């Protein structure tokens, strides 16, 4: 394009005249709410920065993140003051021509992606949500950023004191930060926001948006215990951290929870009927991302990172569940249930044999593919943890490898290998070569299998072969629309009377993924609400692993089993039972 040629000529001329490029300046970002009739309708952003030394400043608008596209659609009235000219280079870039170092003021407004309250079927955490009584937005959806190296940012919230507000950007307290910190932030506020302060081996704030069936205080206490447990695992006092929980409207028959680590925060959107144990798992998972992979090396920053999610996501699940058990947030049955639920989903996964290349290509397009690296990573983490313990007589575990990775990654700094590579290298130092199984399972798509003693002698892992589970209709599409969709004429569901277009009410009984249990669904059709009952056993066979939990455990025995399953030193009661 001609503006690129002009920029090159201008830069060359400046160099030939010996002009010194000004030092990279700090861009000042100020965000304020647009309030109409006491309700928030949008967010206004003002950015004060200086033009690049070349005379051409490229501004990157919000565009794509985690499968959400064209986020620039939610930015309105973009204006640049102090520029000689402003041109588009596609919808997500503005090219500003101005004298080197000249002050520029960028103004724009961010509007909501929703014209109503988002619900469990429609919400997307990456899209800005601005409603009269609350708003939620991630930094990558809110901030226009100057391209290039060396840019820094400073943040100011300019809302009225009467309007509650919380963001991890407040941790910088007006100090310059990296542009990546700006992008990885979360901002919430509005009349429906309540904010609580705690200490969990470091400052902790908990922001709750909307009404839930549990008390705010109970959630704040749960979050505090989880954060304390994970900080204790890594053995260090941490910087300020923010936990955000926001409610979206429920949908009949369909719970939905989505959360994400945001640097020095984690943020969760959920329907209010989310199971407490699932909400706790999300909390524990997202906070563990404070370390994995951020402080354990790095992962690719492009689409290739999806091939490495077995470490960044799967290992994080493994540790989240272990931390919940060891901190007392999960009783032993809940720990066994969340593992068995995952193992059931993995056994039935139509993507179970997918290689890494398929994960890279289809992660955001196929739910089964999206879950696969989480499943494989958690299973292999448990497998390798048991192998390390068995080889060392209990003196070494995966915990030691993870902590050693953190020390080495900190020492190496930017020269550190990627986290999966650093893991393999560090594991070898402890006598475990994971490379063959990484290639066979993570890369080539071979089966991930637990050893029988993965969780100790008290909780044996059993393996059976049984028919694959088949709904006989498209359950994902049905959840999204509330109408039964994609019923196959050759399915047991069709034979039992299920038809496209019926209103899906709920599942009365049966266990998704378990073909041994009769599936009973309540639907609505022609004013009636019949029950549709059928066997979800398909023709294909699967290999299913499950954790067996003994019945009628005494309190002492249960505590001993939990200690062993959680990777703690076996108690005499467990040791004696071997």
N, C-alpha and C positions, 0 to 999 in steps of 0.2 A: 504494500500500500504506500501511497505517496507520503503519508505522515511519517512512516518509518524511515524513508530516505531523508526527509527533512531533519528528523531527529539525529540521524547519523552525521549529516553534514554539520549541524549545529554543534554536536559534541566534538567533532574533529576540529572545527574552527576554534572552539574554546581551548582545546589542548594545544593547538598550534600557537595561540597567543599567550600560552603559559598561565591561563586562568586556573586558579585553584578551586576545586569543587568544595562548596561549603559542607561542613560536617552535618551528618544526618541529624535532623531536628526531631523533637518529640511532637507527635500529633496529639492534640488535646481533644478528647471526645466528651461531649456533654449530652446527656439523655434526659428528656423531660416528658411527662405524660401530657396528653391532650385530654382535658377533662371537660365534658359537656353534661350539664344537668347532674353533676356529682358522679358521673360515670366516666371511666376511661374509654376513649374511642380510638386512640392511636398513640404512637410514641414518636416524638420529634428528636432528631439527632443533629447536632452541630459539631463539625470537625474543623479545627484550626490547625493548619500545617503550612509548611513552606514548599515551594515548587522544587522539583529535582534539579540537580546541577545541569542536566542536559537541556533543560528548558521544556521538557515534555514529561509530565507526571501521569503515569498510568494508574487509574483507580479501579480496583477489583470489587465488583458488586457481589453480594451473596448469590451463589449459583447452585452448586450441588453439594450434598453431604448425606452419606449413609443411605443412598437410594432415593433421596428426595431431590427433585430437580427444579430448576428455574425459580429459585427463591427470590430473584430480582423482581418477580411479579408483584411482590408485596411492598416494594419501595415506590413511593410517589413523590412528585414535585422535587426532583433532584436538581439542585442549583449549585453553581460554583461561582463565588464572588472573588474578584481579583484576577481572573483569568483573561488572557487575550482571546482564547477560543476554547470551546469544548466540543469534542467529536466522539462519536460512538465507534468502537471497534468490536461489533457484535453487541448483543443485548446486555452482556455482563461486564463490559469494560467501558470506561470513559477515559479519553485521552485529553489532558488539560495542557494547553500551551501557555506558558508564562515565563517571565524572566527568572533565571536561576535564583533560588532563595527568596523569591517574592512571596509575601504572605497570601495564603488562600483560605477562604472560608467555604466549607461544603455544608449544605443544608439539605435535609430530606426528611420524609415522614414514612414510618413503617406502620402498615395497617394489618389487620387480622386476616389470617387465611380462612377464618370461619365467620359466617354471618349468624351463627347460633351457638349454643353450648356444645362443644365436641363431646362425643360419646365413645363407648368402647369399640365401636366399629369404625369411627371416622377420625379419631385423633391421630396426630403425627407430632411427636415431640420436636421434630426439626423445623416445623412450620411455626411462625409466630402466632400465638393465640392471644388476642386482645378482646376481652369482654368487659362490660361495664364495671363488674366488681372484682375482676382479677386479670392479670396478664402474665404470660410466660413466653420467654424468647431466649434462644441460644445465641451466643455471640456471632456464629457464622451466618445466622439469618438476619442479624441486626446491623452489623458494622460493614461499611465500605472501607477497604484498606488500600493504602498505597502499595504498589508493587515494588519489589527490589529488596536488597539486603540492608540491614542496619537500621531500619525504621523502628522506633519505639512509640509507645502509646501511654497516655495518661487518661484516667476516667473520672468523671464527676456526674453524680446523680443530682438533678435539679428539680426534683419533685417537691411538693409541699410536705412539711413535717406531718401533717394530718393523714397523709397517704402512706400506709405501710409499704416497705420496700426491702428487698434483700438480694444481694448478689455476691459472688465470690470476688468480684472486682473491687469490692470495698476492702479486701484484705491488703491491697496495695496502698490504701490511705493516701491517695494523691501522688504516689511515687510512680516514675516511669516503669513500664513493664514491656515485655516482648509482645509483638503483634500476635503471636500464637496464644499467649495468655488471654488476650482480648477475644480471640475467636473461640477459645475453649470455655468461655464463661457461660453462666446462666443468670438471667435476671427475672425476678418475679415480684409482683406487688399487687396492690388493690385492697379494697375494703375487706375482702375475705381472707387476707393473709394474717396469720398469727406467728410470732417469732419468739423463740426460746433460746436461752444461753446455758451452756453446760461446760464442764471441764472433763476431758477424757484424755489425760496425759497430753494436754494441749487444748487450746480454745476450740469450742464446737458450738455452732449455731444450728438450730433446727427451725425451718420455715414450713408451715402447714397451710395449704390453700384449700378451702372448702370444708364441708362437713363429712365426717366419717363415723362409723358405728362404734369406734373406740375413742378413748379420751386422748387429747393431744399429749397430756403428760405421760401416758403409757407409751405412746410412740416415741416421744423424746427420750424416755428412759431406755427403751429398746435400742434406739440408735446409739445412745451413749455407751451401752454395754458392748455392742458390736464393734464400734470404733475403738474402744479401750482394748478389746481382745486382740484386734488386728495390730494395733500399735504395739501391744505387748509382744506379739509374735516377732515383730521386726526389731524390738528392743530399742526404741528411741522415742523421745518426745517430739511431737509434730507441730507444724505451723497451724494457724487458724484454718478451720474447715467448715463448710456449709452443707447441710442436708436439706433437700427440698422435696416435699411430698405434695402433689396436687391432685385433686379429684376431677375425673371426667364422669359424665353421666353413665349409669349402668345400662346394659342391654340384656334383655331377657335371655337366659340360657347361655350367656357368654361372658366370662370374666376376662379382663384384659389388664395387663401391667407391663409397662415399658420404662426402663431406667438406663442411665448412662453416667459414667464418671466424667467429670468436667474439670480435670486438673486438680484444683483444690476445692472441689464440690462434687456431690453426686445428686442427680435429680431424677425423680420418679413421677410419672403420671400413671394413675390407676383408677379403675372403677372401684366404688366403695365396697363391693362384695368380694374383693380379692381375699384369698385365704391368708390368714396371718402368717403361716409358715412360708408361703410363697413370697409375701412382702418382705419377710425377714431375709429370705434367700437373696432377693434383689438388693436389699441394703448391703448385705455382706459381700455380695459379688461386686457391686459398684465401688465400694470403698477399697476393696483389694486392688482395684485398678490404680490406686494411688502409687502402688509399687510395681505392679505387673501390667504392662512391660515398661512403664516409665522409668523405673530405677534399676531395671535388670538388663539393660542394653537398649535395644530399639527394635522396631519392626519397619518394614517398608512403608513408605508414605503413599504409595499409589495402590492400584487394585491388587497388586501381588501380596499385600499384607493379608488378604483373606486366606491365603495358603498357610499363614502362620498363626491363624486364630486358634489352632489346637493348643498353642502355648498361652497366648494372651487371654483367651476366653475359657478354654477347657480346663487349664490349670487353675484359673480363677474360680470356676465352679467347684472344683475339688476342694480348694482351700476355704471357700465360703461355707460349704456344708460342714467341713471339719471344724471351723471356727465356731459355728453356731452350736455344734454339739459340745465342744470343749468349754464354751462360755456359759452353758446352761440355757441358751435360748431355745435349743431343740432338745426335747427328750429323745431317748433312744428310738422309740417307734417313729417319730417324725424324721429322724435321720435315715432310717431304713426305708421309709416310704419315699423320700425324695430321690434316693438312689434307685429304688425299684421302678419308680415312675420313669426316670430317665432311661434305664436299661430296657424297659418295655418299649419306649418310643424308638430307641436305637435298633432293637431287634426287628421292629416292623417298618423301619424307614425304607421307603422306595429308593433312597439315595445312598443306602448303606455302603455300597461298593464304589461310590464315586471317587475318582482320584482328585488330587489337589487342583489340577487344571479345571475340573468341573466346578469346584468350589469357587475358584477365582471368577469363572465366567457367570455363574448362576446364583451367587450368594443372595443377592437382593431380589431375585426373580422366583425362587423356589423355596418354600418354607422348610422342606425336608433337608435341602442342601444347606440352608442357613443354620440349622441346628446341628448339622453333622460335626463340624470341628469342635463344638462345645462337648458333644458326646464322646468323641474319640479322645479328646484331650483329658477329660475327667477320668475316663477308664484307664488310659495309659499312665496318668499320674499315679493312680492307686496301684497299678501294676508295678511301676518302677519304685514306688515307695516301699512296697512289700519286698521287692527283690533286694533293695539296699538294706533293709532291716534283717532279712534272712541271711544275707551274705556276711553281715557284720556282727551277727549275734545280738542285734538290737542296739548297737552303739551308734549307728549311722542311719539317717533317713533322708527322705526328699527335703525335709525342712532344712537340713544342713546344707544341701546343694543350693537351695533358694537363697539362704542368707549369705552363703559364700559368693553367689552371683552378684548380690547387691554390693558387697564390698569391692569385688573386682570391677564391676561396671562404674562405680564411683571413682576408683583409682584410674581407670582408663579414660574416663570422660568421653569426649566425642570420638575417640579412637576405639571405643568398645565395639565388639561384634554385635550383630543383631541378637536379640534375646534368645531365639531358638538355637542359634549357633553357640552362644555363650553357655546355654544350658547343657548342650552336648559336651562342650569342652570341659565344663565344671564337673559334670557327672563322671567323666572319665577320670578326673582327679580323685574321685571317691570310689573308683574301681568298677564303674558301670558304663558300658558302651551302649548307648541308645541308638546309634546311627542306623543299624540294620532294621530296627523296628520303626524308626521314623520313616525310612524309605518304604518299607513294606506296608505299613498301616496309613500313615499320614499322607504320603505322596502317592502310593500306588493304589490305595483303597482296600487293603486287606482287612480282615476282621480284627477288631479290638476286643480282647477277651481278658477278663479278670481271672487271676489264680483263685483257687478254692479258698485260700486263707488270706485273701486281700484285706479283710477287716478283722482278722484274728480268729482264734479257735471258737469263740462264742457265737460268731455270726458267719457261718459257712456260706460260700457262694455255690449255688447249685445250677446245673445246666440241663435244660430239657429241649426237645424238639416238638413243635406243635404247629397247627395251621396258622398262617398269617391272619391278622385282623383286617377285616374289610367292612367299612361303613356301608358300601354299596351306593353311596351318593357323595357329592362334593361337599364335605363338611366345612371347608374354609369359605367357599362361596355362600353357603347357607348361613354361616355366622354373619357375614358381611351384610346380607340383604334381609335376613330374618325369614326368608322363604326357602323351602326345600328346593335344592338345585342339583341337577346332574344325576338323577336316579337312573341306574343302569337296569335295563329291562331283564337282564339275566341274573340279577342279584337277589339275595335272600330278602333284602329290604323291599324290593318291588313285589316279590311274592307275598310279603306280609301286608301289603297295602299302601306302602309309602309312595307318594307321587309328587312330581315337580309342582311347585306353586302352593303346596300346603304351608301354612305358617308354622315355623319351628318354635315350639314352646320351651322344652327342656329335655334333659335326659333323666329318666326316672330311676334307672338302674343299669348295671353293667359297668365295665371298666374299659375306657378307651385303650386299645392296644392288646387287650386280653381276649383272645378268641374263645376262651373256655367259658366265659360268662355271657348269658343271654343279655342282649341289648334291648332296653325298653325306652321308647321315645314317646313323648307327648306332643301331638301336633294339633292344629286347628284346621278344620275343613267344613265348609257349609254350615257354620254355626256350632258344630260339634267339636269335642276335644278327645278324639280317640287315642288309645295307646297302641303303638306299633311295636310288636315284639318279635324278635328274630335272632338267630344265631349269626354272629359276624365272622364265622370261620370261612376263610378263603381256601383256594386250592393249593396255593404255594405253601411251603414249609419254612419255618424260621427257627433259628437257634436262640433261645431265650435264657439269659442268666438273671437270677434273682438272689437277693440276700435273704436267708432264712433266719428268723428271729425266734428263739425259744419262747414258749409260753410259760406263764406263771413264774417269772423270775422274781426272786426276793429282791428287796431294795439294794442290798449289798452286792448281790450278783449282777444286778442291772448296772450299778455304778462301775463295777469291774469291767463289764462288757463294753460300756461306753468309753472307758479309759483306753482300752485296747483299740477299739474301732476309731477313736480319735487320734491315734498315734502317740498317746501318752504311754509311759512305762507301764507294762502289765502289772496288775496287783497280784499278791500271793494267791488270791482265790482263783484267778484266771490261770496263773502259771500251774497251780496244782491240778487243774482240770485237764491239762494236756496229757 
